[in-house]
Amino acid sequence: MFICICHGVTDTQIESAIDNGAETMKQLTQELKVGSQCGKCCQCTKRVLNKKLMQIAEAQPQVA
């Protein structure tokens, strides 16, 4: 699904950038240009970012 229409960025591209190390909106903006034009995609991008980071955190083994 397209998240950023201005730059043609999809949720899959955002998730891939997160898998490759992006952890903040600033990093996603630098890499994919999301939120750098009209800004209407920022909230949806943040939702994708937070969901993906939670999935990554939950997949990490718990250290006691």
C-alpha angles and dihedrals in degrees: 000000000000113000100172112038093180092063101021095243120163131204088249091058091049092049090048091052089051091049087053093054110280109138104163140050088245091058092047090049092050093047103036103016091235112161093012098108121032096353096220091122096057098094094046091046090052090052091052090046094049094045092050094046090051090051090051092047093049091051092055115098113252114247115211 
